[in-house]
Amino acid sequence: MNNNMNKDYKAQKERRKTREVMVGNIGIGGDNPVRAQTMTNTDTLDIAATVKQIIECAEAGAELVRVTAQTKRHARAIGEIKKALDKQGYDIPVIADIHFLPEAAFEALKYADKVRLNPGNLFDSPNTEKELSEEEYEKELKRVEESLTPFIQELKKFKKPIRIGANHGSLSGRILSKYGDTPEGMVESAMEYLRIFKKNDFNDIVVAMKASNPLVMIEANRLLVREMDKENMDYPVHLGVTESGSGEDGRAKSIIGIGTLLLEGIGDTVRVSLTESPAKEIPVCYSILQATRRRVTKTEFISCPSCGRTLFNIEKVADKIKKELGHLKGVTIAVMGCIVNGIGEMGDADFGYVGGKPGMINLYYKKELIKRDVPEDEAIKELIKLIKDKGMWEEKLKIKNYE
């Protein structure tokens, strides 16, 4: 990684130290990079469609994929899905998403690489706001522990990790009676489960606090980390703004929620939840990781918005440069329309492509002018040559697309 990227990393808060949790062949937390994941929207029983979608997500850069397992039959289908993926050469971990039905959770342990549980609707009271006395509350919590303990024993038997994922809006009636539908309630919902797992000496756990409102999601995750730290829990954190929508709105919410926490050092895996094809979520994951400097997977581009001084079609040129040079991990390239936005604004870039005069481009390495008045139709080719001369070129491989 180049010096510019190192400066960016040092300027942000250090990532919170967590334990490593292995999900199949992928490690979450510890010294692993922040992982990008998604979830299929196919019927899990449609093996062919689900496998096809998982492959599309893997090709887009997904490192883990979650599928819904609402019944035991759906849970068993995960075994067939994994077999089909293996035949096609894909070893991507598959996670079972469980709600409401404990039997599906037990069945999923036989096939999935990880199981996601929602403490708000599993082993707990219905989603009502009936007020409980302290004695009634503790009695219900004891019942949860008695129901959860056999599942923990099965987790140990199959050596599978879990994610405890609390969602705003799907808290149990017991939690609502005491905390309401609040970040505090979300956190306590998960913490109760974590304490039971810890009591049973099971620690292969990832935790998530999700909400459609990024402000609620941010506050819940901050509070979660504070509470875990108080109780000496170092579990990795999964970040996501659930039900964020589609298009610009969905991306904006995810950037605000996930990006804010990553900058604060919180987060070990991310999922951007869009009302779009799951494969479209992955580029947003990597863009957030790159922008927060938590994981650099592609070229960093700096380009001016253009103005009346711009000496070439900067939108068109920037797009072309991005397509041809976007695979250079850790390299920063500035595309500037004129000298006003040139050497000063591109000061942190490794290479600069700057309009010098009509039809002519100046090329920079760092802040040094290397080539002046290069004809525009030759400039990109000369930029590539300059990058090669400085030993920073890599050939584009036909691999996962992080753009």
C-alpha positions, 0 to 999 in steps of 0.5 A, a space after each residue: 500500500 502506498 504512503 497516501 493510503 497509510 496516512 489515511 489509515 493513521 488519521 482514523 480511529 484504530 479498528 476495534 480488536 475482536 476475536 476471529 470467527 471462522 465461517 467456512 474458509 472465511 475469517 471474520 474479525 481478528 486480523 482479517 479484512 472487513 468482509 463484504 457479504 450479501 443475501 439472496 432473494 430467491 426461493 431457497 428451495 429453487 436450488 438452481 436459481 439460488 446457486 446461480 444468484 450466489 455465483 453472481 454475488 461471488 463474481 461481484 466480490 461477495 465473500 459470504 452469502 446468506 439464504 433464508 431458511 424458514 423451514 426444516 426443508 429450506 434448511 436441508 436445501 442448503 446442503 444441496 446448494 453447497 454441493 452444487 456450488 462445489 461442483 462449479 468450483 465455488 467455496 463461498 460460505 453459505 449462512 442460514 437466516 432463521 426466524 421464528 422456527 427453532 426446528 429450522 435452526 437445529 436442522 440448518 446446523 447440519 448444512 450451513 456454514 453459519 446460522 443467523 438467529 434473531 433473539 427477538 423472535 426465537 425462543 422468546 415471547 410474542 411481539 406484544 407490549 404487555 407490561 411484565 413484573 420483574 418476576 415475570 420478566 426473569 421467569 421468561 428470561 429463564 425459559 429462554 435460557 432453557 430453550 437456548 441451551 440445547 441449541 448451544 450444545 448442538 452448535 458445539 457438536 457441529 462446530 458451527 458459528 452463529 450471528 446474533 442479529 437484533 433488529 429494530 422493530 422485531 424485538 420480543 414482547 418481553 424486551 418491549 415491556 421493559 425497554 420499548 422499541 429502542 437502541 437500548 432494547 436492541 442491545 439488551 436483546 442481544 446481550 441476554 443471548 451473549 451472556 447465555 452463550 458465554 455461560 456455556 463457553 461458546 464464543 464463535 459469535 458475530 453480533 449485529 444491530 440493524 435498523 432501517 433508520 441509520 441514526 438508530 442503527 449507529 446508536 445501537 452499535 455504539 451502545 452494543 460495543 460499550 456493553 460488550 467491552 464492559 463484560 469482556 466480550 470481543 465478538 466481531 460486529 456485523 454492520 448494516 442498515 436493513 431495509 434501506 430501499 433502492 437507488 440513491 436513497 438506499 445507498 445514502 442510508 447505508 453509507 451514513 450508517 455503515 461508514 460512520 461506524 467504520 470510521 469509529 473503528 467498529 465493524 468486521 463485516 458489512 452488508 448493504 441491504 438494497 431492494 435490488 439484485 443482491 450482486 448490486 449490493 457488493 460494489 457499494 460495500 467495497 466503495 464504503 470500505 474504500 472511502 473509510 480506508 478500512 479496506 482498499 481493493 481498487 484504484 482511488 480516483 480524485 476528479 474535479 466537478 468541472 467548471 467553465 475553465 475545464 479544457 476537456 470532457 472530464 466526465 467522459 475522460 474520467 469514466 474511460 480512465 476508471 475503466 482502464 485503470 480501476 484495477 490498480 489497488 492502492 494507486 491514487 489517480 487525479 483527473 483535473 480539468 485545468 491547472 487551477 484544480 491541478 497540482 494543489 487539489 491533486 497533491 495526495 495523488 500518485 499520478 495526475 492527468 491535468 488539462 494544460 491547454 485545449 487538446 493538451 494534457 499534462 501528466 504528473 507523478 506526485 507533484 512533479 510535472 513529467 510530461 507537458 502538452 501530451 495530445 489528448 488522444 495519446 494521454 491515457 496511453 502515456 499515463 499507463 506508460 508513466 505508471 509502468 515506468 514507476 513500477 506501479 502497474 498491474 495487468 488487469 486480471 479477470 477476477 472478482 469485480 469490486 467496481 
